[in-house]
């Protein structure tokens, strides 16, 4: 008698066109999962399709794009077992200088789009009695840096949203996991600096903006961040073990910065952060 084989888990990874998302997708493929990768640019995910992933177009800030992606996934796979909410970006600039339109878009990408996608895929997870919602937050969800008000606001919100969702899903078989990366070898630094300098590189916050830009370039220079494979391995673990932790912290600066923030208070943390920006 031939033993029955367990159907491979199906995973969806958003923001899979580069950086952590691409590495996470590669790792989950190695783990034997059926992997769907999603991003605005299909071309940038061609390499993932070549090694077995299915790519779909998704603009996480647009309702119609989210609905179309979910319909496509349900038709082809019935749903997903593992949802890796990785899509996101950092909107930096002084609060005075940042248009609220930009701030709202930051929330659309980093929180509301993620939340909508999760809403639509959760019922299937609950019905099957298994699911993993893995939210890629940041050490920035627990700390703060100058000129990062809107980015940190989204990540702090994601942390609280995830904690509440975890409690709501208790007993359903669906786990919610938060991952808090530090500085990772991705395009984050490059993508963040130029718009920040456009907003705040002149005027009242010019000196601070230049200091933040220099500190960011230094942190990411010459591959200075942690390889994204470190985060991919954590996602792999969280997606597969029976009882994942509620939070994982990894990457350059993450653990020491969270330690200082937690145990030494705001004033000490303020001095540490501002000292790094000189």
N, C-alpha and C positions, 0 to 999 in steps of 0.2 A: 504494500500500500504506500503510495507517495504521500509524504507529509505536506500539508498545506503550507503555503508561503504567506507570510504577512505582507500585505500591500505596503509599499514604501510610503512614508509620509510625504505630503505635499507642502512645500514651503513657498511663500511669496516674500521676496526681498525688494523693497522700494529703494529708490536712489541708487540703483545698481550699475550706473554708467561709469562709475569711477570710485577710487578710494576704498573706504570700508565696505560699502555695499557690494562692490565687485569681488572683494576678497571673501566676504561672507558667503556670497553665492557659490564661489569656487569650493569653499570648504563644505558647504551643505551638499553639493554634488558629490564630493569625495565620500561623504557620509552615506551616500546611497539614496538621498531624497530626490523626489521629483521637484525640480526647482523652477519657479516662475520668477523672472526678473522684470522689473518695471522702472521706467524713467521716461523723461520727455524725449530723449534722443535714442531712437532704436539703433542707429548706426554704431553708437558707442558701446552697445551690448552685443555686437556681432560675435566677438570672441567668446562670449559666454554661451551663445547658441551653438557655436562650433563644438563645445565640449559637453553639450547635452541639455542646456537650459532652454526654456521657452521664454521669449521676450515679448512684452506687450508695452504699448505706449501708455503713459500715465503722467498727467500733470496734476499733482496732488493738491494744487490750489483751485482746481475747477471741478465743480460738482458733476457736470456732464461727463468729464473724463473719468472720474472715479466710478460713476455708475456703469459706464461702458466697459471699464476694465473688470469690474466685479462680474458683470454679465458674461464676459468672455471667459473668466476663470470658472464660473459655475457651469457653463455649458461644456467646457472641456474637462473639468476635474471634479465638479460637484461642490467645490469649496477648497479651503486650505486647512491644514493641521497646524502649521507654524506661520505666523505673521511677523515678519521682521520690519518694523517701522523705522527705517533708516533715513529716508529722504529728509533733508533739512539744509539750512545754510545760516550764516551769521550776518545780521544787519548791525553794523557798528557806526557810531557817530554820536556826538553830544545830543542829549535830549532836546536842547533848544534848536539844534540844526536839523533834526531828522523829521521829515514830513510824516504826519500821521498815516498818510497813504502807504508809506514804506513800512511803518510799524504794523499796520493791519496786514500787509502782505506777509510780513515775518510770522505773524500768528497764523495766517492761513496755511502756510507751508509747514511750520514747525509744530502746530497743534491742531487746528481745526480740520485740515485735510486728513491728517493722521487719524483723528477721532472719527471722522465720517467713514473712512475706509474700515476702521475697526468695527464700527456699528454694523456695517453691512455684512461682515464676515463672521461676527460672533454667533449669530443664531445657528449656523451650521456646526460650529465647534461644540456648542452646548448640546445640540441634538445628538452628536456622535459621542459625547461624554469625554472628549479630549481636545485640548488645544493649548497652544503657547502663543501669547502675545508678547513679543520681545521689543521693547521700546528703547531705541538708542538715544539716550539723553546726553549728558555731558557732566564733567566735573563742574561746569558752569551752571548746572541745576542746583548746586549746593553752595556755590561761592559767587563772587561778583568781581568785575574788573571795570575800570573807567572806560567810558564811551560804549559800553556793551549793554546798556539798560534794556533795550528791546530784545536782544538775543537772550540775555539771562532771564528776562521775564517769561519768555516762551518756555525755557528749559525748567525754570522753577514751577511753572504751571503744569508742564508735562509730568514732573515728579508727583505733584499732588493728585493730578488726574489719574495717574497709573496706580497710586496707592488706593484711591477710592474704588477703581475698577477691580483691583485685586480682591477687595473685601466683598464687592457685589457678586463676584464669581466664585466665592468660596463654596466648595462642595459640588461644583458643576463638572470638575475635571479639567477646567481651563485655568492655567496659571498665567500671571502677568509678571514679567521680569523687566527690571530697569537696568540698563548698562550705562555706566558713567565713565566714558573715555577721557583721558587727559589729552596732551598734545600728540596727535597721530600724524604720521607721514601721509598727508592728503593735500588737496588743493585749498584747504580751509584758510590758511594764512594769506595766500595770494588773492583769493576771492574776497576776503574780508578787508584787506588793507586799502586797495584802490578806492572803493566807494566811500570808505571812512574818511580818507583824505579829501575826497571831493566834497563831502558834507562839512567837515570840520578842520580841514587843513589850512584854513585862513580864518581870521577873526579871533574871537575871544578864546577859543580852545585850540588854537594852532599849535602852541608849544606842546600841550598834552597830546594832541593827535600825532605829532611827529614822534614823540617819545613812545607812544603806544605802538606806532608803526615800526619803529626801530626794534623795540622789544619783541614784537611778533616775528619780524624777519629773523632776528637772532635765535628765537626759540625753534624756528622751523628750518634754519639754514643747514645746508649740507646733510640733509636727511636727519635733522636733529630730533624729530619726533619718533615715537614708537611705531614700529611696522604695523600696518593695519591687520596683518595676519594674527596678531595678539588678540584683537577684538573678535576676529572671525572664529578663533578657537574657543573663546568664551561663549559666543552665540551657539556654536556647535554643542558645547556642554549643556547650556541652558535648554536647548531644544530637545535633548535626548535623555537626560537623567530623570529619574522618577520624581525627585523632589528638588527642583532648582531653588537657589537662593532668590530672595526678592530683589537683591541688588548685587551688581558686580562692579568693582572699581579697578581700572587698569590704564596704563599709559603714563607717559612722562608728566611729571608734576602732580598727578591726580591725588595720590595718597598723601603726600606731604602737605599739599594745599588744603585738603579736606581735614587733615589732622589739626592744622593751625586754626582753621575756621571754627572747628568744633570746640576745641579745648582752650583757646586763648582769647576768644571774644573779638568783637568788631574792631576796637581801636588798634589792637596788635595786628589784626589782619589788614586793616587799612594801611598801616605803615609798611607791612611786608609787600603789599601789592604796589603801592606808590613808589616804594624803593626800587622795585624791579623796573619801573618805567622811567628812571632817570638816565 
